[in-house]
Amino acid sequence: MKKVLFVFTLLISCALIAQDQFKNEVIGNMTFTKGRIVQLADAMPDDKFGWAPAESVRSYSSVIGHVVAANYFFGMKLGGTIPDGIDPMNIEKSLTTKTELTKALNESHDFVTAAIRNLKAEDMSSKVDMPFTGDFTKMSLVNIVMNHASEHMGQMIAYARMNGITPPWSMPMKSDDEVSDN
């Protein structure tokens, strides 16, 4: 009986560790992507924040606003309660400056990652009603959240390069001689 109890306890512990591992890795990936989006926002001059490659396409600032709004929407679908004063439906149009958007991005990231962190193992297979076609569980939504920000980070990279801006992490490294001269 002791062996059965030991094996049962071990299996439960492994399942809980795996669950936390998944959430921690997703949150780590999302934090990395959010950091890159912030770096891209910092690299783009303020006067280019309204730039879009075409009239019918989101502007640079709207892309960031879209990520912010989606973080709130997805976090709500994962069980979070959107804070008073936050209107995800109007974020893209109401926030336009680098300062506003960076602050909102950080806050929305904290919101959605808290919602993910608060998920329990039994929550992951719960169905989620989404405004687009398909069957979704909270686990599939966690993956969508992670991929969504990465998709728009790629869009921002393209926008930056179209404006002659190299993403900061792609800049050539300075040699030891150049570093010591400065």
One Martini backbone bead per residue (centre of mass of N, CA, C, O) as a GRO file, in nm:
protein
  182
    1MET     BB    1   0.056   0.064  -0.019
    2LYS     BB    2   0.297   0.257  -0.006
    3LYS     BB    3   0.372   0.233  -0.306
    4VAL     BB    4   0.109   0.341  -0.423
    5LEU     BB    5   0.118   0.614  -0.279
    6PHE     BB    6   0.388   0.703  -0.395
    7VAL     BB    7   0.315   0.691  -0.697
    8PHE     BB    8   0.075   0.881  -0.683
    9THR     BB    9   0.232   1.126  -0.574
   10LEU     BB   10   0.435   1.140  -0.805
   11LEU     BB   11   0.232   1.186  -1.037
   12ILE     BB   12   0.108   1.444  -0.929
   13SER     BB   13   0.370   1.607  -0.914
   14CYS     BB   14   0.441   1.589  -1.216
   15ALA     BB   15   0.187   1.729  -1.321
   16LEU     BB   16   0.231   1.999  -1.174
   17ILE     BB   17   0.508   2.062  -1.292
   18ALA     BB   18   0.419   2.059  -1.590
   19GLN     BB   19   0.214   2.285  -1.566
   20ASP     BB   20   0.412   2.503  -1.469
   21GLN     BB   21   0.606   2.479  -1.704
   22PHE     BB   22   0.419   2.573  -1.924
   23LYS     BB   23   0.348   2.849  -1.805
   24ASN     BB   24   0.641   2.953  -1.776
   25GLU     BB   25   0.716   2.933  -2.080
   26VAL     BB   26   0.499   3.116  -2.189
   27ILE     BB   27   0.570   3.367  -2.018
   28GLY     BB   28   0.860   3.387  -2.120
   29ASN     BB   29   0.789   3.429  -2.417
   30MET     BB   30   0.608   3.681  -2.376
   31THR     BB   31   0.824   3.857  -2.241
   32PHE     BB   32   1.018   3.862  -2.473
   33THR     BB   33   0.826   3.984  -2.684
   34LYS     BB   34   0.756   4.239  -2.528
   35GLY     BB   35   1.047   4.345  -2.523
   36ARG     BB   36   1.070   4.374  -2.831
   37ILE     BB   37   0.838   4.571  -2.869
   38VAL     BB   38   0.961   4.792  -2.694
   39GLN     BB   39   1.218   4.826  -2.862
   40LEU     BB   40   1.066   4.909  -3.120
   41ALA     BB   41   0.929   5.155  -3.002
   42ASP     BB   42   1.192   5.304  -2.921
   43ALA     BB   43   1.313   5.312  -3.221
   44MET     BB   44   1.072   5.471  -3.299
   45PRO     BB   45   0.982   5.756  -3.396
   46ASP     BB   46   0.727   5.955  -3.307
   47ASP     BB   47   0.662   6.055  -3.614
   48LYS     BB   48   0.609   5.724  -3.695
   49PHE     BB   49   0.356   5.603  -3.536
   50GLY     BB   50   0.139   5.668  -3.785
   51TRP     BB   51   0.260   5.467  -3.966
   52ALA     BB   52   0.173   5.317  -4.287
   53PRO     BB   53   0.190   5.122  -4.578
   54ALA     BB   54  -0.128   5.173  -4.580
   55GLU     BB   55  -0.447   5.283  -4.546
   56SER     BB   56  -0.572   4.972  -4.471
   57VAL     BB   57  -0.352   4.972  -4.241
   58ARG     BB   58  -0.195   4.945  -3.972
   59SER     BB   59  -0.033   5.116  -3.761
   60TYR     BB   60   0.214   5.116  -3.545
   61SER     BB   61   0.037   5.193  -3.301
   62SER     BB   62  -0.198   4.989  -3.366
   63VAL     BB   63  -0.043   4.733  -3.320
   64ILE     BB   64   0.005   4.775  -3.022
   65GLY     BB   65  -0.291   4.820  -2.945
   66HIS     BB   66  -0.381   4.537  -3.036
   67VAL     BB   67  -0.215   4.379  -2.832
   68VAL     BB   68  -0.338   4.501  -2.584
   69ALA     BB   69  -0.634   4.424  -2.638
   70ALA     BB   70  -0.583   4.118  -2.663
   71ASN     BB   71  -0.476   4.071  -2.380
   72TYR     BB   72  -0.745   4.141  -2.244
   73PHE     BB   73  -0.926   3.945  -2.390
   74PHE     BB   74  -0.773   3.682  -2.325
   75GLY     BB   75  -0.766   3.718  -2.017
   76MET     BB   76  -1.073   3.708  -1.986
   77LYS     BB   77  -1.108   3.419  -2.114
   78LEU     BB   78  -0.909   3.307  -1.867
   79GLY     BB   79  -1.050   3.482  -1.598
   80GLY     BB   80  -1.018   3.773  -1.608
   81THR     BB   81  -1.051   4.112  -1.484
   82ILE     BB   82  -1.110   4.398  -1.611
   83PRO     BB   83  -1.017   4.693  -1.547
   84ASP     BB   84  -1.109   4.980  -1.467
   85GLY     BB   85  -1.096   5.190  -1.762
   86ILE     BB   86  -1.085   4.950  -1.964
   87ASP     BB   87  -1.110   4.958  -2.337
   88PRO     BB   88  -1.038   4.737  -2.577
   89MET     BB   89  -1.210   4.861  -2.824
   90ASN     BB   90  -1.031   5.162  -2.798
   91ILE     BB   91  -0.715   5.146  -2.791
   92GLU     BB   92  -0.615   5.193  -3.084
   93LYS     BB   93  -0.738   5.498  -3.085
   94SER     BB   94  -0.654   5.623  -2.790
   95LEU     BB   95  -0.361   5.510  -2.831
   96THR     BB   96  -0.047   5.679  -2.971
   97THR     BB   97   0.185   5.689  -2.785
   98LYS     BB   98   0.466   5.560  -2.668
   99THR     BB   99   0.405   5.589  -2.366
  100GLU     BB  100   0.119   5.474  -2.360
  101LEU     BB  101   0.180   5.199  -2.502
  102THR     BB  102   0.398   5.089  -2.314
  103LYS     BB  103   0.230   5.090  -2.060
  104ALA     BB  104  -0.007   4.917  -2.170
  105LEU     BB  105   0.161   4.671  -2.244
  106ASN     BB  106   0.259   4.603  -1.961
  107GLU     BB  107  -0.025   4.578  -1.830
  108SER     BB  108  -0.142   4.359  -2.024
  109HIS     BB  109   0.073   4.151  -1.965
  110ASP     BB  110   0.015   4.120  -1.665
  111PHE     BB  111  -0.277   4.029  -1.702
  112VAL     BB  112  -0.239   3.773  -1.885
  113THR     BB  113  -0.025   3.628  -1.705
  114ALA     BB  114  -0.206   3.603  -1.458
  115ALA     BB  115  -0.421   3.430  -1.591
  116ILE     BB  116  -0.230   3.197  -1.651
  117ARG     BB  117  -0.118   3.147  -1.364
  118ASN     BB  118  -0.427   3.086  -1.250
  119LEU     BB  119  -0.435   2.830  -1.382
  120LYS     BB  120  -0.561   2.518  -1.380
  121ALA     BB  121  -0.546   2.208  -1.489
  122GLU     BB  122  -0.867   2.182  -1.520
  123ASP     BB  123  -0.891   2.442  -1.713
  124MET     BB  124  -0.749   2.368  -1.989
  125SER     BB  125  -1.019   2.196  -2.105
  126SER     BB  126  -1.184   2.434  -2.126
  127LYS     BB  127  -1.411   2.597  -2.287
  128VAL     BB  128  -1.403   2.864  -2.541
  129ASP     BB  129  -1.555   3.150  -2.644
  130MET     BB  130  -1.524   3.264  -2.977
  131PRO     BB  131  -1.531   3.496  -3.263
  132PHE     BB  132  -1.425   3.233  -3.400
  133THR     BB  133  -1.364   2.959  -3.565
  134GLY     BB  134  -1.390   2.696  -3.339
  135ASP     BB  135  -1.232   2.495  -3.102
  136PHE     BB  136  -1.169   2.599  -2.759
  137THR     BB  137  -0.930   2.609  -2.520
  138LYS     BB  138  -0.734   2.733  -2.282
  139MET     BB  139  -0.480   2.611  -2.401
  140SER     BB  140  -0.514   2.721  -2.689
  141LEU     BB  141  -0.525   3.018  -2.598
  142VAL     BB  142  -0.242   3.036  -2.485
  143ASN     BB  143  -0.110   2.990  -2.763
  144ILE     BB  144  -0.238   3.232  -2.904
  145VAL     BB  145  -0.120   3.453  -2.731
  146MET     BB  146   0.176   3.394  -2.794
  147ASN     BB  147   0.150   3.417  -3.112
  148HIS     BB  148   0.028   3.697  -3.149
  149ALA     BB  149   0.265   3.875  -3.057
  150SER     BB  150   0.470   3.757  -3.259
  151GLU     BB  151   0.329   3.842  -3.515
  152HIS     BB  152   0.341   4.157  -3.448
  153MET     BB  153   0.641   4.178  -3.425
  154GLY     BB  154   0.695   4.116  -3.722
  155GLN     BB  155   0.541   4.359  -3.828
  156MET     BB  156   0.724   4.571  -3.684
  157ILE     BB  157   0.981   4.497  -3.826
  158ALA     BB  158   0.886   4.571  -4.108
  159TYR     BB  159   0.818   4.865  -4.047
  160ALA     BB  160   1.094   4.952  -3.953
  161ARG     BB  161   1.251   4.876  -4.214
  162MET     BB  162   1.077   5.065  -4.399
  163ASN     BB  163   1.215   5.311  -4.203
  164GLY     BB  164   1.531   5.235  -4.149
  165ILE     BB  165   1.501   5.028  -3.902
  166THR     BB  166   1.686   4.852  -3.678
  167PRO     BB  167   1.675   4.620  -3.476
  168PRO     BB  168   1.853   4.625  -3.190
  169TRP     BB  169   1.934   4.306  -3.199
  170SER     BB  170   2.062   4.355  -3.513
  171MET     BB  171   2.295   4.499  -3.435
  172PRO     BB  172   2.605   4.550  -3.450
  173MET     BB  173   2.874   4.474  -3.287
  174LYS     BB  174   3.105   4.603  -3.098
  175SER     BB  175   3.412   4.646  -3.064
  176ASP     BB  176   3.651   4.683  -2.832
  177ASP     BB  177   3.762   4.946  -2.957
  178GLU     BB  178   3.489   5.103  -2.968
  179VAL     BB  179   3.418   5.086  -2.668
  180SER     BB  180   3.689   5.228  -2.554
  181ASP     BB  181   3.641   5.507  -2.712
  182ASN     BB  182   3.358   5.592  -2.547
   0.00000   0.00000   0.00000
